[in-house]
Amino acid sequence: MPISTSIQSIKNYIEEQLTHPFLKRNLGTPNINEDKLKILMIPFNGNVELKEMKYIATTMLVEIALNTHDQVSVEEEASQVNRQLTVLAGDYFSGLYYQILANMDNLALIQALASGIKIINENKIRLNQQKVLSTYDAFTCVKNIETAHIQAFFAHFNEDKHIERVTDYLLAKRLEKETNLFMKTNQSSLYYHVNGQYFPDKVNNLDSLTINEKQQLVSEVKGKINAIKETTNLHFSGQAVHNSFVKEAFSLATQASAMTNLYAEEG
């Protein structure tokens, strides 16, 4: 089965689980990260039947639930009703993940993902605290937030050949997202810490940065992004990776990433 067909089947399954007319009418449909769908297929070499589809879906539901809860803190202008609905939606999506795995009688994966969720929440707290972190520690927090559940998933299925490069790739994607956010809004938890290292007198006021100062911060983060991409591309295109599915999945993911960046630059 082509990767694109498998991805669409998994998306359809997840969307079926997410279907709740009241929540959809009031909050819309949550985003499903296709890059992560491709990556979560790696432990199965792309051979995704219903059982594997459910495993992947539960991991994505974890992410969707956490992202939904995050919206409560950023939507400051939202009505109290919408904020309450967002909390309930996050709880609802969390319940779906537990229900699917419980029905499959897979306590071990529940425990693994619970451990990943704990790491994600701990790192969110650390990243959003007022104490300025080193750039290295800030990058590490972002990486854990973005990938701890995926690391837990890979570990559960004894797939450790590519996890470091996969998580680095997802970190680079998140750094690009944070950079776009910073450039458009002067807001970013990551850039709060990077700024604190470069311009500590302006640590609580990203709006006061000059254009040259902003460019200096962006240059620091883009340097990290470019270093990750170079290492990751060498890994997945080199002879060390013999699995054709892994190469194809990663190739499709990077192509999608490049297209997204192209549109962002043109916009």
ROMI-634156 format. One record per residue (C-alpha): residue in one letter; chain; y, x, z. Coordinates in nm, 3 decimals, decimal comma. Layout:
! ROMI-634156
residu: a chaine: A v: Y u: X w: Z
...
! end
This chain:
! ROMI-634156
residu: m chaine: A v: 0,000 u: 0,000 w: 0,000
residu: p chaine: A v: 0,344 u: 0,145 w: -0,094
residu: i chaine: A v: 0,565 u: 0,247 w: 0,200
residu: s chaine: A v: 0,833 u: -0,002 w: 0,096
residu: t chaine: A v: 0,580 u: -0,287 w: 0,109
residu: s chaine: A v: 0,456 u: -0,181 w: 0,453
residu: i chaine: A v: 0,811 u: -0,156 w: 0,584
residu: q chaine: A v: 0,896 u: -0,502 w: 0,456
residu: s chaine: A v: 0,580 u: -0,646 w: 0,614
residu: i chaine: A v: 0,669 u: -0,490 w: 0,950
residu: k chaine: A v: 1,029 u: -0,614 w: 0,922
residu: n chaine: A v: 0,905 u: -0,964 w: 0,843
residu: y chaine: A v: 0,675 u: -0,956 w: 1,146
residu: i chaine: A v: 0,957 u: -0,837 w: 1,375
residu: e chaine: A v: 1,197 u: -1,097 w: 1,239
residu: e chaine: A v: 0,937 u: -1,367 w: 1,302
residu: q chaine: A v: 0,917 u: -1,255 w: 1,666
residu: l chaine: A v: 1,297 u: -1,251 w: 1,694
residu: t chaine: A v: 1,339 u: -1,598 w: 1,553
residu: h chaine: A v: 1,508 u: -1,819 w: 1,808
residu: p chaine: A v: 1,733 u: -2,081 w: 1,644
residu: f chaine: A v: 1,984 u: -2,100 w: 1,931
residu: l chaine: A v: 2,027 u: -1,723 w: 1,966
residu: k chaine: A v: 2,040 u: -1,671 w: 1,590
residu: r chaine: A v: 2,305 u: -1,940 w: 1,553
residu: n chaine: A v: 2,524 u: -1,791 w: 1,823
residu: l chaine: A v: 2,458 u: -1,416 w: 1,801
residu: g chaine: A v: 2,317 u: -1,357 w: 1,454
residu: t chaine: A v: 2,011 u: -1,153 w: 1,363
residu: p chaine: A v: 1,965 u: -0,812 w: 1,531
residu: n chaine: A v: 1,961 u: -0,504 w: 1,311
residu: i chaine: A v: 1,623 u: -0,340 w: 1,242
residu: n chaine: A v: 1,644 u: 0,035 w: 1,184
residu: e chaine: A v: 1,432 u: 0,108 w: 0,875
residu: d chaine: A v: 1,444 u: 0,485 w: 0,929
residu: k chaine: A v: 1,268 u: 0,436 w: 1,259
residu: l chaine: A v: 1,015 u: 0,200 w: 1,104
residu: k chaine: A v: 0,916 u: 0,474 w: 0,859
residu: i chaine: A v: 0,894 u: 0,729 w: 1,140
residu: l chaine: A v: 0,681 u: 0,502 w: 1,360
residu: m chaine: A v: 0,428 u: 0,476 w: 1,076
residu: i chaine: A v: 0,363 u: 0,853 w: 1,089
residu: p chaine: A v: 0,098 u: 0,845 w: 1,368
residu: f chaine: A v: -0,105 u: 0,608 w: 1,147
residu: n chaine: A v: -0,050 u: 0,805 w: 0,823
residu: g chaine: A v: 0,100 u: 0,490 w: 0,677
residu: n chaine: A v: -0,222 u: 0,291 w: 0,722
residu: v chaine: A v: -0,063 u: -0,009 w: 0,887
residu: e chaine: A v: -0,271 u: -0,319 w: 0,949
residu: l chaine: A v: -0,189 u: -0,603 w: 1,189
residu: k chaine: A v: -0,274 u: -0,403 w: 1,503
residu: e chaine: A v: -0,059 u: -0,106 w: 1,403
residu: m chaine: A v: 0,215 u: -0,342 w: 1,291
residu: k chaine: A v: 0,224 u: -0,493 w: 1,640
residu: y chaine: A v: 0,244 u: -0,149 w: 1,802
residu: i chaine: A v: 0,538 u: -0,052 w: 1,581
residu: a chaine: A v: 0,704 u: -0,391 w: 1,633
residu: t chaine: A v: 0,691 u: -0,360 w: 2,012
residu: t chaine: A v: 0,862 u: -0,022 w: 2,000
residu: m chaine: A v: 1,136 u: -0,160 w: 1,777
residu: l chaine: A v: 1,174 u: -0,460 w: 2,009
residu: v chaine: A v: 1,237 u: -0,216 w: 2,294
residu: e chaine: A v: 1,520 u: -0,063 w: 2,094
residu: i chaine: A v: 1,661 u: -0,400 w: 1,988
residu: a chaine: A v: 1,658 u: -0,523 w: 2,349
residu: l chaine: A v: 1,836 u: -0,211 w: 2,477
residu: n chaine: A v: 2,093 u: -0,223 w: 2,196
residu: t chaine: A v: 2,155 u: -0,591 w: 2,264
residu: h chaine: A v: 2,223 u: -0,522 w: 2,632
residu: d chaine: A v: 2,462 u: -0,244 w: 2,529
residu: q chaine: A v: 2,673 u: -0,497 w: 2,340
residu: v chaine: A v: 2,768 u: -0,661 w: 2,669
residu: s chaine: A v: 2,980 u: -0,364 w: 2,773
residu: v chaine: A v: 3,149 u: -0,305 w: 2,436
residu: e chaine: A v: 3,245 u: -0,661 w: 2,347
residu: e chaine: A v: 3,531 u: -0,683 w: 2,594
residu: e chaine: A v: 3,706 u: -0,962 w: 2,407
residu: a chaine: A v: 3,399 u: -1,179 w: 2,381
residu: s chaine: A v: 3,389 u: -1,504 w: 2,570
residu: q chaine: A v: 3,201 u: -1,529 w: 2,897
residu: v chaine: A v: 2,948 u: -1,757 w: 2,726
residu: n chaine: A v: 2,881 u: -1,503 w: 2,451
residu: r chaine: A v: 2,844 u: -1,224 w: 2,704
residu: q chaine: A v: 2,591 u: -1,429 w: 2,900
residu: l chaine: A v: 2,405 u: -1,514 w: 2,579
residu: t chaine: A v: 2,392 u: -1,145 w: 2,487
residu: v chaine: A v: 2,235 u: -1,059 w: 2,823
residu: l chaine: A v: 1,984 u: -1,340 w: 2,784
residu: a chaine: A v: 1,903 u: -1,230 w: 2,428
residu: g chaine: A v: 1,832 u: -0,875 w: 2,548
residu: d chaine: A v: 1,606 u: -1,009 w: 2,821
residu: y chaine: A v: 1,433 u: -1,237 w: 2,570
residu: f chaine: A v: 1,364 u: -0,948 w: 2,329
residu: s chaine: A v: 1,231 u: -0,737 w: 2,620
residu: g chaine: A v: 0,996 u: -1,019 w: 2,713
residu: l chaine: A v: 0,862 u: -1,033 w: 2,358
residu: y chaine: A v: 0,765 u: -0,666 w: 2,369
residu: y chaine: A v: 0,577 u: -0,711 w: 2,696
residu: q chaine: A v: 0,408 u: -1,027 w: 2,571
residu: i chaine: A v: 0,278 u: -0,870 w: 2,250
residu: l chaine: A v: 0,133 u: -0,565 w: 2,425
residu: a chaine: A v: -0,009 u: -0,774 w: 2,710
residu: n chaine: A v: -0,186 u: -0,996 w: 2,458
residu: m chaine: A v: -0,329 u: -0,682 w: 2,296
residu: d chaine: A v: -0,443 u: -0,560 w: 2,638
residu: n chaine: A v: -0,271 u: -0,224 w: 2,593
residu: l chaine: A v: -0,147 u: -0,134 w: 2,940
residu: a chaine: A v: -0,126 u: 0,237 w: 2,851
residu: l chaine: A v: 0,133 u: 0,180 w: 2,577
residu: i chaine: A v: 0,332 u: -0,049 w: 2,807
residu: q chaine: A v: 0,341 u: 0,233 w: 3,062
residu: a chaine: A v: 0,436 u: 0,491 w: 2,800
residu: l chaine: A v: 0,723 u: 0,282 w: 2,663
residu: a chaine: A v: 0,837 u: 0,194 w: 3,016
residu: s chaine: A v: 0,866 u: 0,566 w: 3,084
residu: g chaine: A v: 1,070 u: 0,604 w: 2,766
residu: i chaine: A v: 1,299 u: 0,317 w: 2,868
residu: k chaine: A v: 1,358 u: 0,482 w: 3,205
residu: i chaine: A v: 1,462 u: 0,807 w: 3,034
residu: i chaine: A v: 1,693 u: 0,619 w: 2,798
residu: n chaine: A v: 1,868 u: 0,436 w: 3,081
residu: e chaine: A v: 1,903 u: 0,751 w: 3,292
residu: n chaine: A v: 2,065 u: 0,933 w: 3,003
residu: k chaine: A v: 2,297 u: 0,642 w: 2,923
residu: i chaine: A v: 2,422 u: 0,656 w: 3,281
residu: r chaine: A v: 2,473 u: 1,030 w: 3,260
residu: l chaine: A v: 2,651 u: 1,015 w: 2,924
residu: n chaine: A v: 2,887 u: 0,741 w: 3,040
residu: q chaine: A v: 2,984 u: 0,902 w: 3,369
residu: q chaine: A v: 3,330 u: 1,056 w: 3,413
residu: k chaine: A v: 3,204 u: 1,407 w: 3,490
residu: v chaine: A v: 3,235 u: 1,612 w: 3,172
residu: l chaine: A v: 2,905 u: 1,748 w: 3,040
residu: s chaine: A v: 2,860 u: 2,063 w: 2,838
residu: t chaine: A v: 2,829 u: 2,003 w: 2,465
residu: y chaine: A v: 2,461 u: 2,101 w: 2,485
residu: d chaine: A v: 2,394 u: 1,853 w: 2,767
residu: a chaine: A v: 2,585 u: 1,578 w: 2,585
residu: f chaine: A v: 2,376 u: 1,633 w: 2,271
residu: t chaine: A v: 2,060 u: 1,627 w: 2,482
residu: c chaine: A v: 2,162 u: 1,295 w: 2,640
residu: v chaine: A v: 2,227 u: 1,141 w: 2,299
residu: k chaine: A v: 1,891 u: 1,268 w: 2,170
residu: n chaine: A v: 1,705 u: 1,119 w: 2,467
residu: i chaine: A v: 1,888 u: 0,786 w: 2,432
residu: e chaine: A v: 1,804 u: 0,769 w: 2,065
residu: t chaine: A v: 1,444 u: 0,887 w: 2,077
residu: a chaine: A v: 1,277 u: 0,868 w: 2,422
residu: h chaine: A v: 1,083 u: 0,552 w: 2,330
residu: i chaine: A v: 0,974 u: 0,711 w: 2,001
residu: q chaine: A v: 0,865 u: 1,028 w: 2,181
residu: a chaine: A v: 0,660 u: 0,810 w: 2,417
residu: f chaine: A v: 0,507 u: 0,628 w: 2,119
residu: f chaine: A v: 0,410 u: 0,953 w: 1,944
residu: a chaine: A v: 0,265 u: 1,097 w: 2,265
residu: h chaine: A v: 0,057 u: 0,784 w: 2,324
residu: f chaine: A v: -0,101 u: 0,820 w: 1,980
residu: n chaine: A v: -0,142 u: 1,199 w: 2,018
residu: e chaine: A v: 0,095 u: 1,279 w: 1,732
residu: d chaine: A v: 0,281 u: 1,595 w: 1,826
residu: k chaine: A v: 0,300 u: 1,789 w: 1,499
residu: h chaine: A v: 0,632 u: 1,647 w: 1,385
residu: i chaine: A v: 0,791 u: 1,495 w: 1,693
residu: e chaine: A v: 1,047 u: 1,772 w: 1,749
residu: r chaine: A v: 1,175 u: 1,760 w: 1,392
residu: v chaine: A v: 1,166 u: 1,379 w: 1,384
residu: t chaine: A v: 1,373 u: 1,351 w: 1,700
residu: d chaine: A v: 1,614 u: 1,616 w: 1,573
residu: y chaine: A v: 1,658 u: 1,413 w: 1,254
residu: l chaine: A v: 1,731 u: 1,097 w: 1,453
residu: l chaine: A v: 1,977 u: 1,292 w: 1,668
residu: a chaine: A v: 2,162 u: 1,402 w: 1,354
residu: k chaine: A v: 2,178 u: 1,040 w: 1,238
residu: r chaine: A v: 2,322 u: 0,932 w: 1,574
residu: l chaine: A v: 2,575 u: 1,218 w: 1,571
residu: e chaine: A v: 2,692 u: 1,100 w: 1,228
residu: k chaine: A v: 2,731 u: 0,748 w: 1,366
residu: e chaine: A v: 2,926 u: 0,875 w: 1,668
residu: t chaine: A v: 3,151 u: 1,082 w: 1,440
residu: n chaine: A v: 3,228 u: 0,783 w: 1,219
residu: l chaine: A v: 3,305 u: 0,576 w: 1,530
residu: f chaine: A v: 3,533 u: 0,846 w: 1,669
residu: m chaine: A v: 3,720 u: 0,890 w: 1,342
residu: k chaine: A v: 3,777 u: 0,515 w: 1,304
residu: t chaine: A v: 3,848 u: 0,411 w: 1,664
residu: n chaine: A v: 3,907 u: 0,725 w: 1,876
residu: q chaine: A v: 3,621 u: 0,598 w: 2,093
residu: s chaine: A v: 3,287 u: 0,767 w: 2,158
residu: s chaine: A v: 3,096 u: 0,860 w: 2,472
residu: l chaine: A v: 2,975 u: 1,176 w: 2,301
residu: y chaine: A v: 3,322 u: 1,284 w: 2,192
residu: y chaine: A v: 3,453 u: 1,223 w: 2,542
residu: h chaine: A v: 3,239 u: 1,516 w: 2,657
residu: v chaine: A v: 3,301 u: 1,735 w: 2,351
residu: n chaine: A v: 3,674 u: 1,676 w: 2,398
residu: g chaine: A v: 3,644 u: 1,767 w: 2,767
residu: q chaine: A v: 3,513 u: 2,110 w: 2,668
residu: y chaine: A v: 3,789 u: 2,181 w: 2,416
residu: f chaine: A v: 4,090 u: 1,995 w: 2,553
residu: p chaine: A v: 4,027 u: 1,919 w: 2,923
residu: d chaine: A v: 4,389 u: 1,811 w: 2,976
residu: k chaine: A v: 4,324 u: 1,521 w: 2,735
residu: v chaine: A v: 3,976 u: 1,434 w: 2,857
residu: n chaine: A v: 4,067 u: 1,074 w: 2,945
residu: n chaine: A v: 4,284 u: 1,009 w: 2,642
residu: l chaine: A v: 4,120 u: 1,061 w: 2,305
residu: d chaine: A v: 4,411 u: 0,870 w: 2,148
residu: s chaine: A v: 4,647 u: 1,156 w: 2,234
residu: l chaine: A v: 4,458 u: 1,411 w: 2,022
residu: t chaine: A v: 4,640 u: 1,551 w: 1,722
residu: i chaine: A v: 4,478 u: 1,541 w: 1,377
residu: n chaine: A v: 4,399 u: 1,913 w: 1,401
residu: e chaine: A v: 4,243 u: 1,868 w: 1,744
residu: k chaine: A v: 4,027 u: 1,580 w: 1,621
residu: q chaine: A v: 3,917 u: 1,789 w: 1,324
residu: q chaine: A v: 3,818 u: 2,071 w: 1,560
residu: l chaine: A v: 3,595 u: 1,835 w: 1,761
residu: v chaine: A v: 3,443 u: 1,686 w: 1,446
residu: s chaine: A v: 3,377 u: 2,035 w: 1,311
residu: e chaine: A v: 3,180 u: 2,119 w: 1,627
residu: v chaine: A v: 2,960 u: 1,811 w: 1,592
residu: k chaine: A v: 2,917 u: 1,847 w: 1,215
residu: g chaine: A v: 2,803 u: 2,204 w: 1,269
residu: k chaine: A v: 2,523 u: 2,069 w: 1,488
residu: i chaine: A v: 2,438 u: 1,802 w: 1,228
residu: n chaine: A v: 2,418 u: 2,053 w: 0,944
residu: a chaine: A v: 2,202 u: 2,293 w: 1,147
residu: i chaine: A v: 1,959 u: 2,011 w: 1,230
residu: k chaine: A v: 1,940 u: 1,893 w: 0,870
residu: e chaine: A v: 1,868 u: 2,242 w: 0,741
residu: t chaine: A v: 1,586 u: 2,299 w: 0,990
residu: t chaine: A v: 1,442 u: 1,951 w: 0,944
residu: n chaine: A v: 1,446 u: 1,963 w: 0,565
residu: l chaine: A v: 1,274 u: 2,302 w: 0,568
residu: h chaine: A v: 1,004 u: 2,164 w: 0,798
residu: f chaine: A v: 0,924 u: 1,851 w: 0,597
residu: s chaine: A v: 0,950 u: 2,012 w: 0,255
residu: g chaine: A v: 0,755 u: 2,326 w: 0,348
residu: q chaine: A v: 0,388 u: 2,409 w: 0,328
residu: a chaine: A v: 0,343 u: 2,340 w: 0,701
residu: v chaine: A v: 0,341 u: 1,967 w: 0,623
residu: h chaine: A v: 0,027 u: 1,880 w: 0,429
residu: n chaine: A v: 0,029 u: 1,505 w: 0,488
residu: s chaine: A v: 0,166 u: 1,335 w: 0,176
residu: f chaine: A v: 0,264 u: 1,020 w: 0,365
residu: v chaine: A v: 0,474 u: 1,217 w: 0,614
residu: k chaine: A v: 0,655 u: 1,394 w: 0,331
residu: e chaine: A v: 0,718 u: 1,069 w: 0,146
residu: a chaine: A v: 0,832 u: 0,881 w: 0,457
residu: f chaine: A v: 1,076 u: 1,153 w: 0,553
residu: s chaine: A v: 1,200 u: 1,186 w: 0,195
residu: l chaine: A v: 1,278 u: 0,814 w: 0,184
residu: a chaine: A v: 1,451 u: 0,831 w: 0,522
residu: t chaine: A v: 1,677 u: 1,120 w: 0,417
residu: q chaine: A v: 1,756 u: 0,950 w: 0,086
residu: a chaine: A v: 1,866 u: 0,637 w: 0,273
residu: s chaine: A v: 2,073 u: 0,853 w: 0,508
residu: a chaine: A v: 2,247 u: 1,029 w: 0,220
residu: m chaine: A v: 2,328 u: 0,696 w: 0,054
residu: t chaine: A v: 2,471 u: 0,558 w: 0,379
residu: n chaine: A v: 2,693 u: 0,864 w: 0,419
residu: l chaine: A v: 2,808 u: 0,836 w: 0,058
residu: y chaine: A v: 2,919 u: 0,478 w: 0,110
residu: a chaine: A v: 3,090 u: 0,571 w: 0,437
residu: e chaine: A v: 3,286 u: 0,848 w: 0,264
residu: e chaine: A v: 3,383 u: 0,622 w: -0,027
residu: g chaine: A v: 3,491 u: 0,348 w: 0,215
! end
